Amino acid sequence: MEQKLYDYIGNAYNRKNLYLNDIANLENEIAHTKDRKTRSGLKKQLSELKKNKDSHEYIIKLLEYEQKEKVFLEKLKTSTETFKASINSESKQAVALKTRYFKATVEVEFYQPYVDLCYDAEMRYKRAVVVFEQMKEVIDHLELNLKELEEAKAAANNKDAEKEAAGTQEYKTQKAAIETQYKENLRSLKNKKKQGLISDKAIENEKRQLIARKKKDILILRNSLIPSKYYAEVIENKTYETTKAIKQKLAVIDDNESNVLRTVPSEIDGTLSSRALATCLIPGVGQYLNGQIAKMWMFLIGSFFIYGIAIPYACGFGNYQADGIMSLWSLANGTSKLNKSMIFMVEGIIALVLILLAIAVLIISYIDVKSVTKNMVKGIRPKNWFETKRSILEEGFPYLVSLPALIVILFIVIVPLCTTILLSFTNMDPKHQSKFQWVGMQNYFELATAEGMIGTVFWAILGWTLIWTFVATTFAILLGFGLALLTNNERIKGKGFFRGIFILPWAIPGFISIMFFGIMFARQGVLTQMLNNLTGLTLDIKNNPMQTRIVLILMQGWLGSAYVFLLSTGVLQAIPSDLYEAAQIDGATVWQRLAKITLPIVLFQTAPLLIGQYTFNFNNFSIIYLFNGGGPFNPSVYGNLAGSTDILISYIYKLTMDNQQQAVGAAVTMIISLALMIFTFIGFKNSKAFKEE
């Protein structure tokens, strides 16, 4: 046990509980005494002190105080109710404030003699002093404004038609005078502008000030001359003063009370470890024992989620077909023919997610109670509701905002992702659509060893996918960067026109361009005929694997170049011309300036985005599928599973949608995802932009 107590900012305090102070002193002496006999004697004294706790002089005084406090609190409750009943014809708000002030007055008188006895008495005394000293001003402010509000409402209801008409007429007369003065001031400004005495910017500022002044003067005039407008403004102001202004004043009092809690330590006899254990089964119990009632209700909602939703669903209650978590084991095998393994898997995953959320609630509750009780032993008091609410709104605001998104992500991202992962370890194929079983790593082994047609096709398509990704993306980057360099050259005229042309592939929806080229490169298409006439060959692009692949690479180079062109153009325009001038003076050639200045700066700014282009093209499904459906088809090599230009993403589509090989498709998906994550991580990690920033 520590000899000192501490508040929330680390200020040290001496113990007022002399019994605990004696125990702390003895424990400290035992810890620092090496002589065995002396240690034995000290331990005996400590044992006797704990055994005869109730006979300790300080404990006797403390028990007397606690007994008196118990009687006092009972009397205070009765006297408070009597006082509240004695207040007649007052607003509920005034009654609440006066009652609080009355309680503080009585508490100050009771706790003052015991301030030096214990920190709890000091804390209650100082909190009561805060209310006693500041609440009277709030009550007076409220009563004054309530009185003025009632008077204004009464005056507004008793309208004097003659005064209203006279005020309205006077308002119109003076309003016309204000507007006349405004026009004269405006003419004066225009004359100054003609004479060159004032700039355009200055005259615009003066105009805005004149308009604002005119509106303000007219508003003041209306509210002062027209009785109905005047009383309406008074009612609005006094309503504000009796609501929001009072809340602000009370918030100041609450904040001052909280400062008392933060600066007056607590003095606890024991470790309070049982409170953290109590919340392990029912979140909210530990918070209740710590006196944090509002926080208790929040965690009790978590308890309801655990025992009312998560555990019952995990046990099978409320499931559509499945049996909760056990569904992941059975996958509907041995059940009715109407039950589907896929439904069992999804519901089992949802049950698992709910259980993990329940465990998270238990852990958070345990950590919260353990942290609070640990601080209480040190001397730091638990936060009251005012502080808890402020912490939630300030420190916890990012978490509150993110919580709905997290819940949505769990069910629209995590659950489908887990389903894909687990599906890759099953045998879901055309023969096992309704009921499938776990097969472990079999799908991955078949792909790795190129076993059967599926494995053979996988490696063939993987090779083309890698070639496609590297060549098409690199070509698009080089083309886009080259066009950006060209249009950034000072000798090029009509830069805006060329930039508009080069951005068109990005501006036009990709699927339109792809389908257009698909038609143009058909056997009788315009582009095919033009190429035949130029080369003297007879091209059949969409039926020749090599020709289709070359055209796809060229198409993606053109379509992807616009994005790279846009990125590079922005970076090139931001490079200071001084760098090039200095390099030219030093004798650097055009290629040296390009290699030493342009390329490093462009790559530093765009490298992370260019890496994203490689990952995008690796999964670029649309251009492969829309141009030629992945064809031309070669059954001797690919069977009926894919075409000669299919990449892995389109291969997965055909496996799952056309051939119902969902398990193998899920395995290929996991391989792709893992490979792309590793590639992207390595690329980002090694890029200069990520290393330096």
N, C-alpha and C positions, 0 to 999 in steps of 0.2 A: 504494500500500500504506500502511495506517495505521500510525502509530508506536505507538499504544496498542492494547491488547486489552481486551475487555469481557466480563463475565459476563452471566447472564440478567436481572439487575436493573439493569444499567448501570454497575456498578463498574468503574473503569479500572485496568489493570495494565500495568507496563512489560514489554517483550519480554525473554525470556531468550535467545532465539535471536539472538545478536549479528550473525550474517550477515544475517538478515532485517532486523534493526534498522539495520544500515549501509545496506542497500538503501532502506529507508523514509526514512532521513535524506537520502540523495542525491536520491531522488525528490521529497522535500519542498523541498530546496534548488533543484532544477531548476524546480519549479513557481513558486517565489517569486523567482527571479533573472531580471532583465530584460536584463542585459548579454549580448549574443550570444556573445562569446568565452568568458565565464565559463560560460554554459549549455553551450556546446560542450565545454568541458573537463570539466564535471560529467558530461555524458552519456558522454564517453569513459571516465571513471572508473567509471561505472555499468556500462558494457559490459564493461570489464576485470574488474570484481568478479564479474559473472555468469559470465564466461568462465572465470575461475579459482576457481570455487566450491569445488572439492574441496581446494584448497590453503589455504582460509581456516582460521585457527586453530580457530575454534569448530566448523566443520564436521568437522574432523579429530577433535575430542573427541566430537562427536555420533555420528559413524560408529563410533568405538571403543565408545561406550556401547551403540549398537544391536547391534553384533556380540556384545558381552558379554551383552546381554539375550537375544539369540537362543539362545545357548548355555545361559544360565540357565533359560529356559523349557523347553528340551528336558530338562535335568536335573530340573527341578521336576516335569515330567510323570512321569518315571520314579520319582522319590523319592515322589511322591504315591501312585502305584500300590503301591509297596512298603509305604508306611505303612498304606494301606487294608487290604492283605493281612495286616498284622501285628496288626490289631484282631480279636480272636476273641470269639465268643459275645456279640455286642452287637446291638441292634436296628439296622435299616437307617437309621433316623432319627439315632441316635447316631453311627453311622459317618460319615454325611454331614456332620454338624456338626463332628465331630473332624477330618475331612479338610479341611474349609473353614478351620478354625482352624489346622491345620498349615501349609496353604498361606500363610495370612496371616502367620504367624510367619516363614517363610522369606522372603516378599516384603518385609516390613519391613526385614529385615537387608540385603537386596540393594539396594533402591531408596533407602535413606536417604542414601548418599554422593552420589547424583545428583539430589537434590531441587533444588539450585540450577542444575543444568545445563539442564533443560527442564521444561516444564509437564506433559508426559505422565508423566515419572518422579515428579513431585510428586503428580499425581493418583493414580497407582497406589500410592504410598507412603501417602497419607492414607486411601485406601480400605482398604488392608491394616491400618492402625492402627485404624480403626473396628472391623473384624472382630476384630483381636487383643485389643482392650480390652473388647469387649462379648460376644464369643462364649463366653468361658470361663464366665461367669455363666449363660448359657443352657444350656451343656452340664451344668454342675453341677445346675441346676434340673431338667433332663430326667432325669439319672441318679438323683437323689434320688427323684423321683416315680415313675420306673419301678420302683425298688426297693420303694417302699411299695405300688405297685400289685400287684406280684408277691406280696408278703407278704399283702396283703388278699385276693387271689384264693386263695392257699393256705389261709388261715384260713377263708375262706368254704366251701371244699371239705371242710375237716375240721371238720364241725359237732359240737358237744358238745350232745347232746340234753338233758342235765340243765340246763346253763346256759341253753339256749334256753327250756326250760319255765319255769325260775325267773325269767328275765328277762321272759317274756311275762306271768307272774302278777303280778310287781311292776309292770309297765307298766299292767295292767288296774286294779290297786289305786290307783296314783297318778293314772291317767286319771280314775277315778271321783272322786277328791278334787278334781281340776281342774274337772270339770264341776259338782261341788257348789259350789265356790267361785264359778263363773260364775253359777249360779242365784241364789246369795246376793247377788252384785253386781247382778244384774238386778232382784231384789226391792227392793234398796236404791234403785235408780234409780226404780222405779215409786212407791215411798213419797215420794221427793223430788218427783216430778211431782204426786202427790196433794196434797202440802203447798204446791205452787206455787213450789218452790225452783228448778225447772229447766223450761225451755221444751220444747215438742214437738220442735223442731229439734235442740236440744242433746241430748235423750234418744236421738234417732235416731243422732246422731254417736257418742255413748257406746256404744250397742248395737253399732254396726259395729266400734268399737275393741275391745270386749270379745270379740266373735266372732273377730276377727283374732288377738287375743292368745291366746285359747283354742286355736285351730288351730295357732298357732306353738308353744305350750308342749307340746301333745300330740305334734306332729311331733318336737320336740327330745327329748321323753321317750322316744318309740318308738325313735328312732335311737340313743339312748344306752343303753337297757336291754336291747333285744333284739339279740343278737349278729348274727343274719343281716341285720337291717335296718341295723345299724351298718356292717358290712362292705360291704353293697350301696351305701351312701352314700359310703363311702371309695373304692370302685372307680369310682363315677360321677365323683367329684371328681378323682381322680388321672388318670382317662381324659381328662377335660377339660384338666387341666394338661399332659398329654403330647401333646395334639393342638392344640386351639384356642389355649391359652395360649402354647404354643411358637411357633405361627404368628404370634401378635401380637408376641411378642418379636423374631422374625426380621423382621417387617415394620418394626419400629423400626430395626433394623440396616440393612435395605434403604433405608429413608428417609434415614438418615444417610449412607449411601453415595451416594445421589442428590444430597444436599446438597453433597457433595464435587464431583460432576460439575458442579453448577450454579455453584460458587464458584471452581473452578480452571479457567481458560480453556484453550482449545486454541490451538495456534500452527501455522498451515498455510502451506506454501510454494506459492502459486498460487491460482487462483480456483475450481477444482473445477467449472467450468461443464460439463465433459464428463460428469459424473455425471448432471446433469439431462437432457442429450441422450440418455444411454444408456437412460433409462427411457421415452423417447418411444415406443419400439417394444415394449418388454417391461416393463410395470410390475413393480416388485420388484427390478430390477437396480440401480437407483440407491439403493434402501434397503439392499441388500446392501453396496454400496460405502461407504455411510455407517456401516456396522456395526450397523444396526438389523435384526437377523435376524427377530425376531417380526413386525415390520411388513412385512418382505420377504415372509413367507408369506401375510399377508393380501392384499398386492397381487398375489402370484402367483396367488391364487384369481381375482382380477380378470383377470389375463392368460389364465387358462384360459377364463373367460367370453368374453373377446374372441375368442380364436383357436379355441376349442372349440365355442362356441355362436353368438355374434353374427355373426361373419363367415361361417361355413358356412351359417347359415340365410339370411343376406342374399344368398348366392350360389345359393340354391335347395336346398341339402342339408337334408333333414328336413322339407321343405314337403309339405303334403297334396296339393296340385295345382299350386301356383304355382312361380315361378322367382325367389323372393326379391324384392329391390327392383325388378328389371326387370318384375315383374308389374304394377306401377303404370303402366308405359308401355304394355304390351300389352293388359292387361285381358282376357286369354284369347282375344283375337281372333286368328284364324289357327291355333288349336289344336283339339284334339279336341272334338266336340260334347258330350262328357260334362263338359268343364271349364266352370266358371261364372265369369263376370266378377266377381261379388260375392266369391267365395272368393279370387280373385286379388288383389282390392283389399285385403281384410282381411289376407291374409298379407303383402302388400307393406307395409302400414302397420306390422304387427308387426315385420317385418324392419327397417323404418326406425327404430322405437322401440328395438330392440335395438342398432342401430348408434349411435344417439344415446347410449344408456347406455354403450356401449363407449368412445365419445369422451369421455364424462364421466369414466370411470375413468382414461383416459390423461391428461386434464387435471389431475385431482386428484393423480395420482401425480407428474406433472411439477412441479406447484406445491409439493407436499410436499418433493420432493428439492431443488428450487431454494431453498426457504425454509431448509431444514436446512443446505445447503452455504453459503448466504449468511451464516447465523449462525456457521457454523464458521470462516469467514474472519475474522469479527469477533472470534471467541474463544469463542463459545457452543457448548458441546458438544451432540451429539445426545442425545435422551432415551433412557435405557435401557428395558428391558422393564417394569420396575417402574413407572416414570413414565408410560410409554405406556399401560399397563393402567389406571393411576389416571386418566389424562386421558380414556380411552375411557369409563370408568365414571362419571366426574363431568361433564366438559365435553361429551363425546359422547353422554351418555345420551339426551337428547331426540332426537338423530338416529337412534340405534339403535332407539328405541321407534317412531319415525315411519317407519323404512325399510320394514317389512312393509306398512304402510298405503299408502306411496307406490307400492310395486310393485303392490299390488292396484288402486289408483286408475289406474295406467298402463293396465292391461288391461281394467278394467271401466268406466272413464270416458273416458280419453284416446283409446283405440283406437276405441270407438264414436263419440266426438265427431269424430275425424278422418275416420272413415268417412262420417259425415253431411255434413261439409264437402266432401269430395271427390265424394260422390255428387251434390251439387247442381250439379256441373260436367259431368255426364254426361247421356245421353239415355235413362235407364232408365224405360221406360213399358210399356204392355201389349204393344207390338211388340218390345221389347228387354229381356225379362226374363232370359234366359239369357246373352246376349252384348250388352253395351252399349259405347258409345265415349265419348270425351271430346268435349264440344261447347262448352267454354269458358263464356262468360257468357251463352249463349243463353237459359237458363231465367230468369235475372235480367232480361234485356232484355224477354222476353215478359211478365213480371209488371209491370215498370215502365211499359211502353207499352200495357198492357191488351190485348195481342194475343191473339186467339182467346178461346174461352169461359173457359179457365183464368184468363187475365189479367183479364178482365172480372169474373168472379166474385170474384177476389182483392180488387179494390178495393171491390166492394160489401160483402163480408164485413168488410173492414178498417174501413169506416165504422161498421158496426153494432158491431164489437168495441170501438172506441174509445168509442162512446156507452154501451155496456153497462158497460165498465170504469169510466168516470167516474161515471155516474149511480148504478149499483148500489152501488159502493163508498162513494161520498159519502153515499148514503142510509143505508147500514148504519152508517157512522161517526156521522152525526147522530143516528140512532135510538138507537144504543148509548150515546152520550154523554148524550143527553137522559134516557134511562132511569136512567143512573148518577146524574145530577143529582137526579132525582126521588127515588130511593131513599136518597140521601145527605141529603135534607132532614130536619131535626130534627122537623118536624111529622108526618112519615109514620110510621104505626104498622105493626108487622108487617114490618119491613124484611127480616128473614131469609126470610120466606115469599116476598116479591116477588123477592128476589135469586135464590132457588132457581128460581122460574118463569122469570125472564129468562135464566138460564144454561142452561135445558133445551135450546134449539136447538143449543148447542155440546156438551152432554153426550150427546145422542142422535146416533148415527151419521148423517151427512149423507145417505147414499144412501137410508136408510129414510124420512127426512122428505121427500126429493124424490119418491120413488116414491109415497108417500102422497098428496102434493099432486097428482101426476100423475093419480092415480085420482079424486081429489075434484074436479079441474077438467075432467074429461072431459065430453062433451056431456050425459050424464045423471048426472054427478057431483053430490054433495050441495052443494058450494060453488057450482057453476055454477047449480044450481036455486035456491039461496038468493039469489044475485045477480039472477037473472031475476025472482024474486018481489019483491025490494026495488026494483029499477029499472024493472020493467015492460018490459024489453028481452028479446030472444032472443039470448043470448050463445052463441057457439061458439068458446070460447077456444082450443082446441088446433088449430083449423082456420083461425084468423084471425091473420095475422102480427103485426099491431099489438097485439091482445089478448094473444097469447102473450108478446110482448116485455115488455108492462107487467107481466104476472103474474110473469115471470121476475125482473124487477127488484125487485118487491115481495117475492118469495120470498127472493132473495139478501139483500135488506135485513134481513129477519127472521133468516135463518140467520147472517148475518155480524155482526149487532148484538151477539150474545151475547159474542163475543170482545172487541169494543171495550168493551162494558159491563164486562167483567171487568177489563180494563186500566184503564179510567177510574175504576172504583170503588176500586181499590187506590191510585191516585194521589190521588184526592179525600180518602180517609181519612187520608192522610199530610200533607195541608196543615194547618199550624198554625192553630188557631182565632183566635190572636192577630192574624193578618193581617186577617181579616174584621172583628174587633172594632175594630182601629185604623182601618180604612177606614170603618166605620160611624160612628165618632166624628167622622171628618173630613167626614162628610156624603155619602159615596158611596152611590149608589142600588144596587139589586139588579143592574141591568144593568151598571153600572160595575164592581162587584165581580166580576161574571162575566167581563167583557172584560179587566180589568186584573190580576186575580189568578188566577182559576180557569183560564181558557183558556191563558194563557202557561205556567203550571206543568204542566198536563196535556199540552200539545203538546210541551213540552221533554222530558218523560219518554217520551212514546209516539210521537213523530213518526217515528223509524226503523221502528217496527213498523207504523204506519199506511201508510207508503210500501210496505211489504211486502204489505199488503192489496190495493193497486192492482195490483201485479205478480201476486199470486195470482189475482185475479179475471180478469185478462187471459188467464190460462191455465186458467180454471175449467172443465175439460172435463165433470166429473161432472154438474153441474146442467143443462147444455145437452143432454147426451146422454140422461140418465135421464128428464128430464121429458117431452120430446116428440121425442127422436131428432134434434134440430136442425130439426124441421119447424115449421110446415107447409111442404110442398114446392111450389115454383113453377118448373116446368121452363122456362118462357119466359124467366126471369131467371137461374136458377142451373143449368139443364140437369139432368143427373143427378149433378152434383158435390157439391151441398150443399142445405141447406134455408134457409128464411127467417130462422131464429134461430141458425144455426151461427155460431160465432166461429172465429177463425183456428186454434185448437188442434183443434177438432172437424173443421174443414175439412181440416187435415193428415191426420187420422185417416181420413177418407173418401177423400182422394186416394190414400193409400198402401194402405189395407186393402181398400177397395171398388173403387177404380178403377185400382190398380197404377201410379199416377203417382209412383213413389218419388223420382225426380230433382227434379220440381217441388216435391214435399212437403219434400224436404231443403232446397231453396232458400227456401221459405217459413219453415221452421224456423230457418234462419240469420238471416233478416230479423227474425223475432220475437226471437230471442236477442240479437241486436245492439241492437235497439231497447230491449229491457227492461234490458240492461246499462247503456246510456246514460242511460235514464230513472232507474234506481235510483242510479247514480253521481251524477247531478245532484241528485236529491232528497236523498240522504244528505249530499252536500257542502254543500248550502244549508240543511240543518236546523240549528237552534240548538244541539242536543245535540252534534253532531259538531264544530261550530265552537268550542264552549267547552270540550270535554273531549277 
